[in-house]
Amino acid sequence: MPTNRTTLAIIYSLMAIVLFDAMGLIIKRLSVDYGAAELSAWRNLFGLIPAGLVLWGSAEWQRRGRQLKLRQWRLALFRGVVLTFAQFSFYLSLGLLTFATASTITYANALFLVALAVPILGERVGLVRWVAVLIGFIGVILIVGPARDTFSWSALLPLVAAFCYALTGVTARLIDEDVPTALINLYSSTIAAIGAVLLAVFTGGFSPIGQAQDMLWIAGMGAFGGSAVLLLISAYRMADQSDLAPFSYFGIPIAFVLGWLFYDEAPWSELFPGSLLIVFGGLMIIWRERKLRQGQTSTSSAT
């Protein structure tokens, strides 16, 4: 039943959002005593476990003889490095900004995806999508607030993270189509883990674990993040991305509520109306891409 599969995929994606936010809450808590680079390293090291499990359970990978070699290994290396800096920027921002503000700005990655698709993939972007990108970026500017007296350069960190996340997303489409998604995910996780460890070493090294409770928080951070990745991969295999993307914006109010509950943060003046413009611009892009895809399907059916 396709409808039931889509509904289950939406539930999985929403669960992934909650788990990613739970991971972010732990990172914010631990950032008081540990640096962003070492938290990123721990996150990626624990993330190798679900990445390996996903690959091992991939029927496509099993069918292809459990091949680990990747022809475009340089591109995979590049994506892992970019992912390292994406995570570092986002994790650093969680320790400096309110939780909801840092999380909301990263939703600008949908806008960067459109902009980067032009030079990297050679896509033609029409007026509607460019207008959507412009609206979304106006929302980002309102949240970052460069003209406000309270402006901080740390507000640019989640924007850098959004750009890097978008870059990894666009470049993934350059990898050969016959390469299993699970293998791409394992390459990214492995390289990001190595990159994060090196980054931690060059930015002060690893802090000694202060107490056993911290190790439990670190393990929880990895478990939440890894489980979220598993749920997202399952969701995107069960339904089209255009069906799931609109629900990703539920992450903004969820992050706001969690930040209020756990850290007593309620950044209304920072988030509104900018967050509404980001959501509106993102939904415009999703709507336009879906219309274009439906038009292409109708044309191919007619021929």
C-alpha positions as CSV (number, residue, x, y, z in Angstrom):
1,M,0.0,0.0,0.0
2,P,1.9,3.1,-1.2
3,T,-0.1,5.5,1.0
4,N,0.8,3.5,4.1
5,R,4.5,3.4,3.1
6,T,4.4,7.2,2.7
7,T,2.8,7.7,6.0
8,L,5.3,5.5,7.7
9,A,8.1,7.4,6.0
10,I,6.8,10.7,7.2
11,I,6.6,9.3,10.8
12,Y,10.2,8.1,10.4
13,S,11.4,11.5,9.2
14,L,9.7,13.3,12.1
15,M,11.3,10.9,14.5
16,A,14.6,11.6,12.9
17,I,14.1,15.3,13.5
18,V,13.3,14.8,17.2
19,L,16.4,12.6,17.6
20,F,18.6,15.1,15.8
21,D,17.3,17.8,18.1
22,A,18.0,15.6,21.1
23,M,21.5,15.2,19.9
24,G,21.8,19.0,19.6
25,L,20.5,19.4,23.1
26,I,23.2,17.1,24.4
27,I,25.9,18.9,22.3
28,K,24.8,22.2,23.8
29,R,25.0,20.8,27.3
30,L,28.5,19.2,26.7
31,S,29.9,22.3,24.9
32,V,30.4,24.0,28.3
33,D,33.2,21.5,29.1
34,Y,34.2,20.1,25.7
35,G,35.2,21.8,22.4
36,A,33.1,21.6,19.2
37,A,35.8,19.7,17.3
38,E,36.1,16.9,19.9
39,L,32.3,16.6,20.2
40,S,32.2,16.3,16.4
41,A,34.9,13.6,16.6
42,W,33.0,11.6,19.2
43,R,29.7,12.0,17.2
44,N,31.3,10.7,14.1
45,L,33.2,7.8,15.8
46,F,29.9,6.6,17.3
47,G,28.2,7.3,14.0
48,L,30.4,4.7,12.3
49,I,28.4,1.9,14.0
50,P,25.0,2.7,12.4
51,A,26.7,3.6,9.1
52,G,28.2,0.1,9.0
53,L,25.0,-1.5,10.0
54,V,23.1,0.3,7.2
55,L,25.7,-0.9,4.7
56,W,25.6,-4.5,5.9
57,G,21.9,-4.5,5.8
58,S,21.7,-3.0,2.3
59,A,20.3,-5.6,-0.2
60,E,21.7,-3.6,-3.0
61,W,25.3,-3.7,-1.6
62,Q,25.0,-7.5,-0.9
63,R,23.7,-8.1,-4.4
64,R,26.8,-6.2,-5.9
65,G,29.2,-8.5,-4.0
66,R,29.9,-6.3,-1.0
67,Q,32.0,-4.0,-3.0
68,L,33.8,-1.3,-0.9
69,K,35.8,0.4,-3.6
70,L,34.5,3.7,-4.9
71,R,35.6,4.9,-8.3
72,Q,35.1,8.6,-7.3
73,W,37.0,8.4,-4.1
74,R,38.4,11.9,-4.4
75,L,34.8,13.2,-4.5
76,A,34.0,11.1,-1.5
77,L,37.0,12.5,0.3
78,F,36.0,16.1,-0.5
79,R,32.4,15.4,0.8
80,G,33.8,14.0,4.0
81,V,36.0,17.1,4.6
82,V,33.1,19.5,3.9
83,L,30.9,17.5,6.3
84,T,33.6,17.8,8.9
85,F,33.4,21.6,8.7
86,A,29.6,21.6,8.5
87,Q,29.4,19.7,11.8
88,F,32.1,21.7,13.5
89,S,30.4,25.0,12.6
90,F,27.0,23.8,13.7
91,Y,28.2,22.3,17.0
92,L,30.2,25.4,17.8
93,S,27.1,27.5,17.1
94,L,25.0,25.4,19.6
95,G,27.3,26.5,22.4
96,L,27.1,30.2,21.5
97,L,23.6,30.8,20.3
98,T,20.1,29.8,21.5
99,F,19.2,26.3,20.5
100,A,16.3,27.3,18.3
101,T,18.2,30.1,16.5
102,A,21.2,27.9,15.6
103,S,18.8,25.1,14.4
104,T,16.6,27.4,12.4
105,I,19.4,29.1,10.5
106,T,20.6,25.7,9.2
107,Y,17.3,25.3,7.3
108,A,18.8,27.7,4.8
109,N,20.5,24.6,3.3
110,A,17.4,24.2,1.1
111,L,18.2,27.6,-0.4
112,F,21.8,26.8,-0.9
113,L,20.9,23.6,-2.6
114,V,19.1,25.5,-5.4
115,A,21.9,28.1,-5.7
116,L,24.7,25.4,-5.8
117,A,22.8,23.3,-8.3
118,V,23.4,25.9,-11.0
119,P,27.3,25.9,-11.2
120,I,27.8,22.3,-10.0
121,L,25.1,20.4,-11.7
122,G,24.4,22.8,-14.5
123,E,20.7,23.0,-13.6
124,R,18.5,25.7,-15.0
125,V,16.7,27.5,-12.2
126,G,13.6,29.5,-13.1
127,L,12.3,32.8,-11.8
128,V,10.0,31.1,-9.2
129,R,12.8,29.2,-7.5
130,W,15.1,32.3,-7.5
131,V,12.4,34.3,-5.9
132,A,11.9,31.6,-3.3
133,V,15.7,31.7,-2.6
134,L,15.6,35.5,-2.2
135,I,12.6,35.3,0.2
136,G,14.4,32.6,2.3
137,F,17.6,34.6,2.5
138,I,15.7,37.7,3.6
139,G,14.4,35.5,6.4
140,V,18.0,34.4,7.2
141,I,19.2,38.0,7.3
142,L,16.3,38.9,9.7
143,I,17.4,36.1,12.1
144,V,21.1,36.8,11.9
145,G,20.3,40.5,12.4
146,P,23.5,42.2,11.1
147,A,21.9,45.6,11.8
148,R,20.9,44.8,15.4
149,D,22.9,46.0,18.3
150,T,22.9,42.5,19.6
151,F,24.5,41.1,16.4
152,S,27.2,38.5,16.9
153,W,29.5,36.9,14.3
154,S,28.7,33.6,15.9
155,A,25.3,33.8,14.1
156,L,27.1,33.2,10.9
157,L,28.3,29.7,12.0
158,P,25.0,27.9,11.4
159,L,24.8,29.6,8.0
160,V,28.3,28.2,7.2
161,A,27.0,24.8,8.3
162,A,23.9,25.1,6.1
163,F,26.1,25.9,3.1
164,C,28.4,23.0,3.8
165,Y,25.5,20.6,4.3
166,A,24.0,21.8,1.0
167,L,27.3,21.3,-0.7
168,T,27.5,17.7,0.4
169,G,24.0,17.1,-0.8
170,V,24.6,18.5,-4.2
171,T,27.9,16.8,-4.8
172,A,26.3,13.4,-3.8
173,R,24.4,13.6,-7.0
174,L,27.7,13.6,-8.9
175,I,28.5,10.1,-7.7
176,D,27.7,7.2,-10.0
177,E,24.1,6.1,-9.7
178,D,25.0,2.5,-9.3
179,V,26.8,3.2,-6.0
180,P,24.6,2.2,-3.0
181,T,23.5,5.1,-0.8
182,A,24.7,3.1,2.2
183,L,28.3,2.9,0.9
184,I,28.3,6.7,0.2
185,N,27.1,7.2,3.8
186,L,29.9,5.0,5.2
187,Y,32.5,6.9,3.2
188,S,31.2,10.2,4.4
189,S,31.0,9.0,8.1
190,T,34.5,7.5,8.0
191,I,36.2,10.6,6.4
192,A,34.3,13.0,8.6
193,A,35.4,11.0,11.7
194,I,39.0,11.2,10.6
195,G,38.6,14.9,9.8
196,A,37.0,15.6,13.1
197,V,39.7,13.9,15.1
198,L,42.4,15.8,13.2
199,L,40.5,19.1,13.7
200,A,40.2,18.3,17.4
201,V,43.9,17.7,17.7
202,F,44.8,20.9,15.9
203,T,42.4,23.0,18.0
204,G,43.5,22.0,21.4
205,G,43.2,18.2,21.6
206,F,40.7,16.1,23.5
207,S,39.7,17.0,27.0
208,P,39.8,14.3,29.6
209,I,36.3,13.0,30.3
210,G,35.3,14.7,33.6
211,Q,32.9,12.2,34.9
212,A,31.3,8.9,33.9
213,Q,28.0,10.7,33.3
214,D,29.6,12.7,30.5
215,M,30.6,9.5,28.8
216,L,27.0,8.5,28.9
217,W,25.9,11.8,27.4
218,I,28.5,11.4,24.6
219,A,27.3,7.9,23.9
220,G,23.7,9.2,23.8
221,M,24.8,11.9,21.4
222,G,26.2,9.3,19.0
223,A,23.2,7.0,19.5
224,F,20.6,9.7,18.8
225,G,22.5,11.0,15.8
226,G,23.2,7.6,14.4
227,S,19.6,6.4,14.9
228,A,18.3,9.6,13.2
229,V,20.5,8.8,10.1
230,L,19.1,5.3,10.0
231,L,15.5,6.6,10.2
232,L,16.1,9.2,7.4
233,I,17.7,6.6,5.1
234,S,14.7,4.3,5.7
235,A,12.3,7.2,5.1
236,Y,13.9,8.3,1.8
237,R,13.8,4.7,0.5
238,M,10.1,4.4,1.3
239,A,8.9,7.7,-0.2
240,D,9.9,10.5,-2.6
241,Q,11.9,13.3,-1.2
242,S,9.3,15.9,-2.3
243,D,6.7,14.1,-0.1
244,L,9.0,14.3,3.0
245,A,10.7,17.6,2.6
246,P,7.7,19.8,3.7
247,F,7.6,17.9,7.0
248,S,11.2,18.7,7.8
249,Y,10.2,22.3,8.7
250,F,8.4,20.9,11.7
251,G,11.9,20.9,13.1
252,I,11.8,24.7,13.7
253,P,8.9,24.7,16.2
254,I,10.2,21.4,17.8
255,A,13.6,23.1,18.3
256,F,11.9,26.1,19.8
257,V,9.9,24.0,22.3
258,L,12.9,21.9,23.3
259,G,15.1,25.0,23.8
260,W,12.4,26.5,26.0
261,L,11.9,23.3,28.0
262,F,15.5,22.4,28.6
263,Y,17.3,25.8,28.5
264,D,14.5,28.2,29.3
265,E,15.2,30.0,25.9
266,A,12.4,31.7,24.0
267,P,14.0,33.8,21.3
268,W,10.8,35.1,19.7
269,S,12.4,38.4,18.6
270,E,15.2,36.6,16.9
271,L,13.2,34.0,15.0
272,F,10.1,35.9,13.8
273,P,9.3,36.8,11.2
274,G,12.6,35.5,9.7
275,S,11.8,31.8,10.3
276,L,8.5,32.1,8.5
277,L,10.2,33.5,5.4
278,I,12.7,30.6,5.5
279,V,9.9,28.1,5.6
280,F,7.9,29.9,3.0
281,G,10.9,30.1,0.6
282,G,11.7,26.4,1.2
283,L,8.1,25.3,0.5
284,M,8.0,27.4,-2.6
285,I,11.1,25.5,-3.9
286,I,9.6,22.1,-3.0
287,W,6.3,23.0,-4.7
288,R,8.0,24.2,-7.9
289,E,10.3,21.2,-8.1
290,R,7.3,18.9,-7.6
291,K,5.4,20.7,-10.4
292,L,8.4,20.4,-12.7
293,R,8.8,16.7,-11.9
294,Q,5.1,16.1,-12.6
295,G,5.4,17.9,-15.9
296,Q,8.4,15.7,-16.9
297,T,6.4,12.6,-16.0
298,S,3.4,13.7,-18.0
299,T,5.6,14.4,-21.0
300,S,7.4,11.0,-20.9
301,S,4.1,9.2,-20.5
302,A,2.7,11.0,-23.5
303,T,5.7,10.0,-25.7
